[in-house]
Amino acid sequence: MTAPVLTACGGASDVGARRKLNEDAYLASAPLFIVADGMGGHDAGEIASATVIEHFSSLIGQEALSIGQVRDALASARSAVGSLGQHGGPGAGAGTTLSGVAIAAVDGLGYWLVLNIGDSRTYQFAGGVLEQITVDHSYVQELIDDGEITPEQAKSDRRRNIITRAIGAGSVGDADYWLFPAEIGDRMLVCSDGLTTELSDERIAEVLGAESDPQRAADILTADAVQAGGRDNVTVVVVDALTVASARGVHVQADEAEELDDTRPRAARDGGMR
């Protein structure tokens, strides 16, 4: 059996310029690429984020994941975070966000399965265009949806750090999921809000387009965010699709993509949704 998507990836994390503790944690190993941002203002956010990463680590090494497997891991992680602080241990009341992407398969074709809870984000960079896949679970996002503020105003709104869903911290809100076909050359970006509060979409796209090595791209984005202010912890994971199963058992590589264009998975044809 061959993995439906073969990837290369890189990851970086920095405490930032103002915090003393890095409450972010990440996992970047096929088939799973996720970032968890421990919640400031709660006890032991770094324990919550590390607990979530630990529970998802059991999925490493598989060729693809189903949404059921991801949901089961999330349920297990949520239970573990909810148990923190019991019997006098650390982490009572802790919480964390979670965002990321897993390799999935539909009828043998390579797909991306994106999940999100909170205000960490997952983007797709394809054809030079950066697209935010996830939707923030945040107070300012609700104000944007209601037309009360613009996305630009949200960046400086004093309520921008209020999130409406999390793992732990008393939240019971579920994650959102997106499933769509992977494409050769896709570059997925997963990050904590320490990146997106400091760098514009234009700068992020510029780095992703200019730096071909995913580890180097993650390093540059993280360093730029710290240099730009570093008001929060910064974590970045970059994932490249090197080959994608376009038909059952058949992989195409970048230099074959044009010739086999009509065999590549497409959302409309193959039932993908976003």
N, C-alpha and C positions, 0 to 999 in steps of 0.2 A: 504493500500500500504506500502511496506517495502523498505527502502533505498537499492539501489543496492550494496553499499559498506558502512559498518559501520567502523568508524575510531576512533583512539585516536591520539591526537596531542599535541605538545608543541612548544613554540616559545620564542625567546630571542633576545634582541637587545642591543647593547652597542655603545657608542659614539667613542670608541677606545682610543688609547693612545696619539694621536696627534691632533685630531680635537676638536674644542670647541662646535660644534653643530652636533647633530645626524640628518642627512637628510634622513635616512632610515625610512620606515614605513612598517608594515606588518599586515596581516589578517590571522588568523588561526581559522576558525570556519566552520564546514561542511555546505555546500559542497565545500567550497572554501578555498584555502591555497596559499597566494600570498605574494611576497615581492616586494616593490618599493624602488628604490635607487635614491633619488634626486641628480641631477647632480651638482657636484662641478664646480666652475667656472661660474655658472649662478646665477642669482638672485633668492633667496628664493627656493632652491631645496627642502627644507623640506615642503614648501607649496604645491609644485607640487606632491610630493609623498603622502602627506596626502590627497590631493584632489582625487587622483586616488583610494586610499583605501576607501575613503568615498563613491565614486560612485559604487564600487563593493560590498560594505556592504549591499546594498539592496537585494543581492542574497542569503544572509545567511538564513538558515532555510529550504531551499528547499531540497528535497531528492537527486536530480540530476539536472545537468545543460546541456543544449544543446549548441552546438557551436554558434548557433544564439544568444542565451542569452549572452554568453560571448562576442561575437563581439559587440552586442548592448551596453553592459556596457563599453567596451573599447572605442567605438565611443563617448559615453556620457562623459567619463572621458577625452578623448582627447579634446573635445570641451571645457570642463570646464578649463582644463589646458591652452588651447590656449587663453581663455578669461581672464586669470589672468593678473593683471596689468592694465586692462582697467579702465578708469575713475580715474586713479591715485592711484589705490590700489596696494598692494604688489604682487610680483611674476612675473612681466613682464619678458619674456624671459626665464622663468624657465622651467626645463625639468626633466624627470625621466625615469628610466628603469622600466620594469615590468616582473616578471617571476613567474610561479606557476602552480598549478595543481588543477583541479576541478573533483569532482565525476560526472561521466556521465553514461548513460545506453544505450545499444544497444540491442534491442529485449529483454529487461528485464535483461540483463547480466551486471555485474559491469565493468566499464571501467574507465581508467584515461584519462582526457583531459588536456594536458599540453599546456601552451601558453608561449610565450617569445617575448620580444622586448627589445633590449639592451644587456648588458653583465652580468646581474644577471643570476643565473643558477638554473635549476631543475635537480636533479639526481634521479635515482632509485637504491635502495640497495636491492638486492634479491639474496638469496643463497650465501651470503658472498661476492658478487661481486658488486662494485660500478660502475654505468654506467651513464655518463652524457647524458641526454636526449636532452637538448637544445643546440643550436649552437649560440655562441656569435655573436652579430652584432657589430663587432669591427674591427678596422684597422689591428690589429695584426692577427686576425682570417683570414682576407682576404690574408694576407701575408703567413700564414700557408697553406691555400687552394691553393695558387699559387706555393707552394714549395719553397718560398724564405727564410723562417725561420722555425725552428722546434717548436713544442709546448713548449719545455724546454726553448728555446731562447726567446719565447714570454713572459715568466714570468718576465724577466728582461729588456725587450725592453722598451726604454723610451717613445714609442708611445702606450703603452699598455692601457692607459686610454682613448684613442680616440674611441668613439663609433660611429657607422654608422646609427643606428636607435634609436629613443627614442619617448616618448610621450611628445610633446611640444618641446621647444628649436628650433623651426623652422623645425623639422623633419616631413615628411609625410609618412615615411616607415611603412608598416603594420607589425603586429605580425605574427610569425610562430606558427603553431599548430601541435600537435601530439595526436593521439587517439589510445590507445592500451588496451588490457584486463588487468584488475586488478587481482592480485593473492593474495590469503591468505598469510600473512606474508610479503607482500611488505612493504618496508619502503621508503617513498619519502622524499627527502631533497630539500628544496628551500632556497636559500641564496643570499645575496648580495656579490659582489666581494671582500668585506673586509674579507670574510672567505677564499676564494680560493686563494687569493694572499698571505696569511700567512701560510696556512696549506697544506700539500701534500695530494694527493688523498689517499695515504696509511694511513695517520693519521686519515683522515676523516672516512675511512672505518673501521679502528680499533675502533674508538669511537662508530660508529653506530652498530658494531657487538658486542661490549662488554656491552653497556648500553641499557637495555631493555625498560626503561621508556622514552618516547619521550621528555617529558619536561626536564628531567635530561640530555639526550643526547644533546638537544639544548643548555642547560646551559654550558655544558662542552666544546662543540665546540666553542661557543662564547668566553668563558674565555680563551681557548687555543689560539685563534686567536689574542686576545688582548695581551696575554702574549708573543706571538711570534713576536710582533712588533706593532700591532694595528694601522697601518698607515692610515686606513680608518674606517669608521663606519662598524660595523659587525652586521648582522642580519641573524638568522637561524630559519627555521621552519621545524619540523620533523613530518611526518604523517605516522601512521601505519594502514594497512588494517587488521581489526580484523575479519570481516566476509565479504564474497563476494557472491553475487547472482550468482550461477553457472548455474542454469537453472531457467526459469521464476518462480519467487516466492520462490525459494529454496535457503537457505543460508547454507553454510558449515563453520565450525570453524576449527581452526588449528589442533585439534586432529582427525578430520574427513577427513583431506585433502588427505591422502594416499589412503584411501578406495574409495574416490570419484574422484580420480585423472582424470579419463577419462571424467568426466562431467565438468571439469574446463574450463573456456573460454581460447581459444588459438588464437593467432593473425592469424595464417594461416587459421584456420578453420572458424573463425568468422568474418573475414574481417577486422581485426585491421590493422593499418598501423603505421609506425614510420618513 
